[in-house]
Amino acid sequence: MAKPKLTFCCQTCGTLYPKWTGQCNGCNEWNTIVEEVNQPAAPSRFQGYAGTETVITRMADVTLNEDIRLSSGSQELDRVLGGGIIMGSAILIGGDPGIGKSTILLQTVAHLSQESKALYVTGEESPQQVTLRARRLGLPEKHLWLLADTHIDTILHHVQKEKPRILVIDSIQTMHTSLLSSAPGSVGQVRESAMQLVSYAKQTGTALFIVGHVTKEGSLAGPRVLEHMVDTVLYFEGEQDNRYRIIRAVKNRFGAVNELGIFAMTEKGLREVSHPSAIFLSRSAQEVPGSIITATKEGSRPLLVEVQALVDQSHMANPRRLSVGLETQRLSMLLAVMHRHSGIATHGLDVFLNVVGGLQIFEPAADLPVIFAVLSSFRNRPLPQDLIAFGELGLAGEIRPVPGGQERLKEAAKHGFKTAIVPQANVGKNKLEGMKVLPVQSLKEAITYFENL
């Protein structure tokens, strides 16, 4: 019998090495190279899904089904997916352990099983465990089929026989195929297993959900090609001790990216939040320094969130710059622009910034409210609670417009805000009843408004 051969493979890009090394030369990542044992693959009864014969088709001859989307039963999840589930699409969902990936998929597939045949394949739990969770959540279980297996060839054999319209794989890191001899969760196994599943979904029109593990850095475990093979990539965000969960679409071939779906974790599972702005506006009843409301736009929906800043005397040689919910480097840049164009120096002070509610803001529209929050804390001067601000700050001290200005103002007016400080180009022609809009073109004008509030 031939002796097994040891190889070392990068878990990020799949580059092979004859011996272990600390850094991968292919992707420049550290500590991603692990030892693998290559043995001759055992003969398998099922050699994957061969599929049907493909043909060349002219685009004008392609017929489109008008009822191509299925509702998941949740408006928030449908929003993230771009309006519903596309038949034949592959959806990858990742997140930290225990954040609710299996719960949201079990709720979704239980709802869909009432009208379409659905199969839930679990590689981490037994059918008894899945059934107990479904009963605890009060989900319909009569038409939902379960399969506890990790062998991808056996799974595809059952799938070809039963022909479900909805297929859930929980999770892809537990799957393995006989075509490869490496352990489950390795780069080769994840790539090959996902490729066979996606190929089956595309050729048969089956809606495929794949659960993916994440690394300690928060990215999806396995090869990067896994995200390229699927149509939609969803990330679960939120802390386990926080009852609110956020699903963000980072890739979507059938809808907008960075779309958000907000859920609340309850005893009966995840429940959608219909008015998310109310969550992030639960501020103090009294006016306090360092607090301001801004309107951020995630996908197609504006959200009102509270930005808090704390400026304090530093007792260290290097003052700290700590930001939660916003890039720390961007905070440092905004402080430098404020010093350069307004003469307000914070280089000897600690500056802490927090976006209330655990939301991550990636757009530059939060620049102006960050400046106001820092100034409010720096001068110990509270801002009016009915004030809202948004705008991008340039390095030359100019206030740049942001997309969707009118939608942000309408959302603020709907929640009772009376004053808005916005870029000049976002004022618009139609005035909002009951709201005073103050346009600014530079940082100096914004600080002048701040002084007169």
Wavefront OBJ file of the C-alpha trace (Angstrom):
o trace
v 0.000 0.000 0.000
v 1.358 3.411 -1.025
v 2.364 5.718 1.802
v 0.155 8.819 2.092
v 1.827 11.964 0.808
v 1.819 15.072 2.979
v 1.244 18.457 1.369
v 0.675 21.931 2.766
v -2.173 24.001 1.352
v -3.218 27.621 1.888
v -6.795 27.735 3.163
v -7.377 31.133 1.537
v -6.144 30.747 -2.046
v -5.350 27.028 -2.336
v -1.635 27.329 -3.158
v 0.289 24.091 -2.458
v 3.677 23.909 -0.740
v 6.042 20.972 -0.095
v 6.610 22.150 3.487
v 5.036 24.485 6.016
v 5.734 28.207 5.822
v 4.362 31.134 7.783
v 3.225 33.355 4.893
v 1.571 32.331 1.650
v 3.270 33.700 -1.455
v 0.034 33.524 -3.412
v -2.211 35.734 -1.280
v 0.323 37.168 1.235
v -1.786 35.936 4.161
v -0.168 34.727 7.379
v -0.851 31.437 9.213
v -3.254 30.104 6.580
v -1.155 27.104 5.476
v -2.247 23.779 6.963
v -1.102 20.207 6.562
v -3.168 17.863 4.388
v -2.880 14.175 3.587
v -3.275 13.178 -0.049
v -4.418 9.611 -0.532
v -5.784 7.887 -3.617
v -9.464 8.670 -3.821
v -11.723 5.774 -2.919
v -14.055 4.529 -5.654
v -17.470 6.074 -5.288
v -20.820 4.807 -6.384
v -21.893 8.303 -7.328
v -19.429 10.475 -9.236
v -21.136 13.805 -8.783
v -23.848 15.411 -10.837
v -23.174 15.106 -14.546
v -26.049 17.335 -15.527
v -27.800 17.550 -18.873
v -26.343 18.267 -22.267
v -25.893 21.999 -22.895
v -26.855 23.773 -26.103
v -26.081 27.160 -27.621
v -29.101 29.495 -27.441
v -29.679 32.885 -29.022
v -30.610 35.537 -26.473
v -33.731 36.503 -28.435
v -34.998 32.920 -28.116
v -34.627 32.753 -24.333
v -38.002 32.629 -22.586
v -38.358 34.320 -19.219
v -40.789 33.178 -16.572
v -42.686 36.136 -15.144
v -43.233 34.341 -11.824
v -39.521 33.739 -11.401
v -39.239 34.980 -7.788
v -40.531 33.292 -4.675
v -41.328 35.160 -1.496
v -39.343 33.927 1.504
v -42.124 34.905 3.876
v -40.089 37.806 5.274
v -40.166 41.271 3.722
v -36.750 42.081 5.190
v -35.108 39.009 3.660
v -36.885 39.624 0.345
v -35.509 43.185 0.376
v -31.943 41.923 0.846
v -32.374 39.344 -1.918
v -33.634 41.993 -4.343
v -37.350 41.227 -4.187
v -37.459 37.501 -3.516
v -35.757 34.207 -4.236
v -34.730 33.620 -7.844
v -35.230 30.005 -8.881
v -31.929 28.470 -9.937
v -29.885 30.920 -7.861
v -27.202 30.020 -5.310
v -27.246 32.036 -2.073
v -24.346 31.914 0.389
v -24.994 33.139 3.939
v -22.256 33.539 6.535
v -21.889 34.858 10.052
v -20.492 34.207 13.499
v -21.452 31.002 15.329
v -24.831 31.216 17.055
v -25.899 34.454 15.356
v -28.954 32.911 13.664
v -27.954 31.533 10.246
v -29.630 28.159 10.705
v -32.640 29.772 12.397
v -33.437 32.180 9.561
v -32.976 29.440 6.950
v -35.142 26.980 8.862
v -37.881 29.619 9.136
v -37.571 30.409 5.431
v -37.544 26.834 4.182
v -40.446 25.882 6.500
v -42.523 28.685 4.957
v -41.558 27.732 1.405
v -42.296 24.046 2.008
v -46.023 24.855 2.209
v -46.119 25.458 -1.546
v -42.850 24.002 -2.871
v -40.946 20.840 -2.068
v -38.029 21.712 0.184
v -35.090 19.694 1.511
v -32.945 20.756 4.477
v -29.568 19.000 4.481
v -27.770 19.239 7.812
v -24.174 18.182 8.313
v -23.802 19.537 11.844
v -27.037 18.426 13.532
v -29.218 15.357 13.629
v -32.797 15.336 12.302
v -33.999 15.204 15.912
v -32.151 18.417 16.789
v -33.531 20.261 13.753
v -37.052 19.036 14.536
v -36.806 20.163 18.171
v -35.744 23.649 17.075
v -38.555 23.831 14.511
v -41.122 22.876 17.144
v -39.691 25.364 19.638
v -40.075 28.082 16.999
v -43.589 26.932 16.139
v -42.800 26.246 12.476
v -44.872 24.022 10.165
v -43.037 20.722 9.762
v -45.403 18.484 7.826
v -44.021 19.206 4.344
v -40.357 19.837 5.214
v -37.897 17.068 4.361
v -34.660 16.502 6.280
v -31.415 14.742 5.400
v -28.442 14.330 7.752
v -25.424 13.569 5.577
v -22.063 15.099 4.687
v -21.225 13.091 1.560
v -21.949 15.343 -1.389
v -22.293 12.457 -3.851
v -24.925 10.756 -1.702
v -26.724 14.061 -1.193
v -26.895 14.695 -4.940
v -28.181 11.152 -5.466
v -31.100 11.839 -3.096
v -31.668 15.288 -4.580
v -31.867 13.934 -8.132
v -34.374 11.356 -6.939
v -36.606 13.676 -4.859
v -36.195 16.810 -7.044
v -36.843 19.533 -4.422
v -37.344 23.129 -5.550
v -35.615 24.511 -2.437
v -32.342 23.018 -1.174
v -30.479 24.105 1.985
v -26.917 22.938 2.756
v -25.881 23.530 6.397
v -22.951 23.898 6.149
v -20.594 23.702 3.161
v -17.526 23.246 5.425
v -18.850 19.874 6.601
v -19.355 18.483 3.088
v -16.908 16.238 1.243
v -16.781 14.373 -2.045
v -15.105 11.090 -2.972
v -13.476 12.789 -5.950
v -10.929 14.239 -3.490
v -9.155 12.598 -0.577
v -8.591 15.668 1.610
v -10.526 16.280 4.825
v -13.881 18.118 4.922
v -13.455 21.860 5.211
v -10.249 21.975 3.160
v -9.949 24.292 0.180
v -10.347 21.523 -2.381
v -13.352 19.922 -0.692
v -15.205 23.216 -0.221
v -14.537 24.286 -3.803
v -15.498 20.967 -5.408
v -18.581 20.431 -3.237
v -19.872 23.945 -3.903
v -19.181 23.602 -7.629
v -21.281 20.430 -7.885
v -24.139 21.955 -5.888
v -24.172 25.197 -7.886
v -24.007 23.242 -11.160
v -27.033 21.189 -10.113
v -28.980 24.299 -9.064
v -28.299 26.106 -12.346
v -29.253 23.186 -14.578
v -32.401 22.185 -12.702
v -33.693 25.578 -11.546
v -33.420 24.698 -7.860
v -33.046 27.519 -5.345
v -29.905 26.724 -3.335
v -29.015 28.101 0.112
v -25.502 27.427 1.421
v -24.390 28.161 4.982
v -20.733 29.136 5.302
v -18.505 29.418 8.362
v -16.454 32.548 8.998
v -12.901 32.969 10.209
v -11.835 34.912 13.291
v -11.310 37.958 11.018
v -14.987 37.787 9.995
v -14.518 36.655 6.365
v -15.979 33.486 4.896
v -13.828 30.434 5.502
v -12.539 28.511 2.523
v -11.366 29.633 -0.897
v -12.290 33.051 -2.248
v -13.662 31.377 -5.367
v -16.606 30.203 -3.234
v -18.013 33.746 -3.263
v -17.480 33.998 -7.025
v -19.431 30.817 -7.770
v -22.641 31.863 -6.020
v -25.101 34.568 -7.067
v -25.684 36.215 -3.689
v -23.512 36.557 -0.599
v -25.205 37.553 2.658
v -23.489 38.393 5.938
v -25.060 38.255 9.388
v -23.962 41.153 11.587
v -24.592 41.859 15.250
v -23.466 40.785 18.683
v -24.826 37.674 20.353
v -25.752 39.659 23.462
v -27.728 42.104 21.298
v -31.224 41.061 20.286
v -31.000 42.758 16.908
v -29.479 41.081 13.856
v -28.563 42.693 10.543
v -28.304 40.833 7.235
v -26.207 42.665 4.659
v -25.889 41.754 0.978
v -22.276 42.167 -0.126
v -22.888 40.565 -3.521
v -26.138 40.189 -5.416
v -26.557 39.500 -9.118
v -30.306 40.112 -8.861
v -30.470 43.179 -6.629
v -28.650 46.028 -4.925
v -25.585 45.409 -2.787
v -25.245 46.769 0.764
v -28.980 46.276 1.204
v -29.905 45.710 4.839
v -32.452 43.486 6.505
v -32.995 44.047 10.234
v -34.352 41.343 12.528
v -34.956 40.923 16.251
v -34.054 37.645 17.968
v -36.953 36.386 20.067
v -37.982 33.120 21.703
v -39.876 32.294 18.508
v -36.920 32.934 16.232
v -36.013 35.940 14.125
v -38.737 38.538 13.630
v -38.416 41.302 11.072
v -38.276 44.926 12.188
v -40.639 47.008 10.070
v -39.459 50.431 11.343
v -35.688 50.104 11.897
v -35.074 53.830 12.392
v -36.980 53.679 15.681
v -34.392 51.205 17.016
v -31.426 53.480 16.475
v -33.227 56.594 17.799
v -33.678 55.396 21.375
v -31.571 58.228 22.787
v -31.555 60.049 26.111
v -34.583 62.173 26.954
v -32.304 65.109 27.811
v -29.912 66.892 25.513
v -26.356 65.661 26.124
v -23.072 66.807 24.546
v -21.545 64.700 21.792
v -24.762 63.261 20.351
v -26.339 63.907 16.940
v -28.651 62.094 14.530
v -27.664 61.428 10.924
v -29.405 59.804 7.965
v -27.417 57.008 6.371
v -28.513 55.190 3.233
v -28.017 51.447 3.168
v -29.040 50.033 -0.180
v -32.386 51.571 -1.132
v -33.543 52.500 2.377
v -32.532 55.532 4.484
v -31.914 54.887 8.172
v -31.689 57.364 11.024
v -28.887 56.535 13.451
v -27.288 58.272 16.411
v -23.598 59.184 16.320
v -21.896 59.766 19.661
v -18.474 61.292 20.351
v -16.454 61.695 23.522
v -13.455 64.033 23.697
v -11.392 63.737 26.871
v -8.003 64.762 28.188
v -5.355 62.223 27.274
v -2.984 60.788 29.868
v -0.799 59.058 27.288
v 2.025 60.195 25.053
v -0.052 59.177 22.009
v -3.733 60.144 22.312
v -6.180 57.415 21.373
v -8.497 57.428 18.381
v -11.147 54.742 18.840
v -14.114 54.339 16.510
v -16.925 51.774 16.690
v -19.138 51.608 13.597
v -16.897 53.879 11.491
v -13.381 53.469 10.138
v -10.803 54.723 12.611
v -8.620 56.040 9.793
v -11.502 58.146 8.533
v -11.984 59.590 12.003
v -8.323 60.610 12.092
v -8.678 62.228 8.667
v -11.747 64.218 9.735
v -9.951 65.483 12.841
v -7.028 66.619 10.677
v -9.370 68.469 8.273
v -11.124 70.124 11.217
v -7.786 71.326 12.588
v -6.520 72.555 9.217
v -9.620 74.505 8.148
v -11.161 75.612 11.456
v -8.198 75.774 13.836
v -9.770 73.353 16.339
v -6.986 71.061 17.553
v -7.584 67.667 19.189
v -4.047 66.292 18.874
v -3.609 66.238 22.659
v -7.010 64.705 23.416
v -8.530 61.230 23.294
v -11.388 61.000 20.786
v -13.899 58.147 20.959
v -16.678 57.645 18.412
v -19.621 55.264 18.501
v -22.502 54.507 16.118
v -25.393 53.492 18.371
v -27.093 50.163 17.711
v -24.105 48.243 16.352
v -24.584 49.504 12.794
v -21.577 49.812 10.512
v -21.484 52.981 8.368
v -19.384 52.706 5.220
v -20.565 55.771 3.297
v -19.006 59.253 3.691
v -22.334 60.942 4.505
v -21.482 60.585 8.201
v -18.534 63.017 7.935
v -20.486 66.152 8.856
v -22.337 64.641 11.840
v -19.041 63.228 13.142
v -17.563 66.751 13.099
v -20.625 68.116 14.928
v -20.522 65.325 17.525
v -16.813 65.927 18.205
v -17.340 69.700 18.484
v -20.315 69.201 20.790
v -18.279 67.029 23.147
v -15.163 69.206 22.836
v -17.061 72.326 23.895
v -19.455 70.491 26.223
v -22.363 71.981 24.332
v -25.447 69.818 23.631
v -27.075 69.906 20.207
v -30.843 70.201 19.713
v -32.593 66.844 19.639
v -34.604 67.822 16.569
v -31.410 68.438 14.533
v -30.173 66.142 11.789
v -27.074 66.476 9.607
v -25.352 64.611 6.791
v -22.712 65.407 4.202
v -19.287 64.378 2.945
v -16.268 66.406 4.008
v -13.444 66.895 1.507
v -9.786 67.431 2.321
v -10.059 71.049 1.142
v -12.785 71.717 3.715
v -15.661 71.608 1.230
v -18.977 69.867 1.988
v -19.844 67.516 -0.864
v -23.350 66.251 -1.685
v -24.373 62.671 -1.048
v -26.806 60.505 -3.063
v -30.431 60.259 -1.987
v -30.568 63.583 -0.159
v -34.312 64.083 -0.531
v -35.077 60.560 0.685
v -32.973 61.174 3.799
v -34.767 64.458 4.511
v -38.203 62.865 4.071
v -37.268 60.082 6.490
v -36.097 62.675 9.029
v -39.244 64.772 8.613
v -41.383 61.685 9.113
v -39.774 61.171 12.544
v -40.342 64.762 13.636
v -36.982 66.460 13.004
v -37.282 70.224 12.527
v -33.797 71.334 11.427
v -31.375 69.791 8.922
v -27.835 70.859 8.003
v -27.053 69.380 4.600
v -24.847 70.087 1.558
v -26.028 72.822 -0.789
v -26.720 70.389 -3.645
v -28.958 68.195 -1.451
v -31.440 70.933 -0.548
v -33.737 70.260 -3.498
v -36.486 72.368 -4.979
v -39.400 70.947 -2.999
v -39.491 72.224 0.574
v -40.551 69.868 3.335
v -43.352 71.109 5.566
v -42.251 71.699 9.131
v -38.521 71.296 8.441
v -35.908 74.042 8.165
v -33.084 73.028 5.828
v -29.774 74.868 6.236
v -27.419 74.445 3.241
v -23.638 74.491 3.710
v -20.795 74.505 1.204
v -17.751 74.497 3.469
v -16.677 73.431 6.922
v -16.501 77.071 8.058
v -20.185 77.579 7.206
v -21.099 74.393 9.078
v -19.232 75.529 12.186
v -20.949 78.915 11.944
v -24.343 77.170 12.011
v -23.104 75.135 14.961
v -22.216 78.301 16.868
v -25.657 79.805 16.235
v -27.712 76.736 17.219
l 1 2 3 4 5 6 7 8 9 10 11 12 13 14 15 16 17 18 19 20 21 22 23 24 25 26 27 28 29 30 31 32 33 34 35 36 37 38 39 40 41 42 43 44 45 46 47 48 49 50 51 52 53 54 55 56 57 58 59 60 61 62 63 64 65 66 67 68 69 70 71 72 73 74 75 76 77 78 79 80 81 82 83 84 85 86 87 88 89 90 91 92 93 94 95 96 97 98 99 100 101 102 103 104 105 106 107 108 109 110 111 112 113 114 115 116 117 118 119 120 121 122 123 124 125 126 127 128 129 130 131 132 133 134 135 136 137 138 139 140 141 142 143 144 145 146 147 148 149 150 151 152 153 154 155 156 157 158 159 160 161 162 163 164 165 166 167 168 169 170 171 172 173 174 175 176 177 178 179 180 181 182 183 184 185 186 187 188 189 190 191 192 193 194 195 196 197 198 199 200 201 202 203 204 205 206 207 208 209 210 211 212 213 214 215 216 217 218 219 220 221 222 223 224 225 226 227 228 229 230 231 232 233 234 235 236 237 238 239 240 241 242 243 244 245 246 247 248 249 250 251 252 253 254 255 256 257 258 259 260 261 262 263 264 265 266 267 268 269 270 271 272 273 274 275 276 277 278 279 280 281 282 283 284 285 286 287 288 289 290 291 292 293 294 295 296 297 298 299 300 301 302 303 304 305 306 307 308 309 310 311 312 313 314 315 316 317 318 319 320 321 322 323 324 325 326 327 328 329 330 331 332 333 334 335 336 337 338 339 340 341 342 343 344 345 346 347 348 349 350 351 352 353 354 355 356 357 358 359 360 361 362 363 364 365 366 367 368 369 370 371 372 373 374 375 376 377 378 379 380 381 382 383 384 385 386 387 388 389 390 391 392 393 394 395 396 397 398 399 400 401 402 403 404 405 406 407 408 409 410 411 412 413 414 415 416 417 418 419 420 421 422 423 424 425 426 427 428 429 430 431 432 433 434 435 436 437 438 439 440 441 442 443 444 445 446 447 448 449 450 451 452 453
